[in-house]
Amino acid sequence: MDEFYVSVKIGEEKDSKIINMKVPNFIFITTTNNFSNLSPPFTGRFDMICHLTFYNEKEIIKIIKKT
């Protein structure tokens, strides 16, 4: 996926063929609640990693009042 190609294997064993298909550029967004389970080769592919926290009660009340 680094070069925007995906390899697809068609067939079984010695009769199989690999077809390389170009895919359009895209943005990949993912989430996890256990970042430590992700491998460094996987996380190293991302330019930005954000750690989010929950809203506290005061912030939720402020959001509700604004809407």
Secondary structure, DSSP 8 states (H G I E B T S, - for coil): -TTSEEEEEESSGGG-EEEEEE----------S-GGGS-HHHHTT-S---------HHHHHHHHHH-
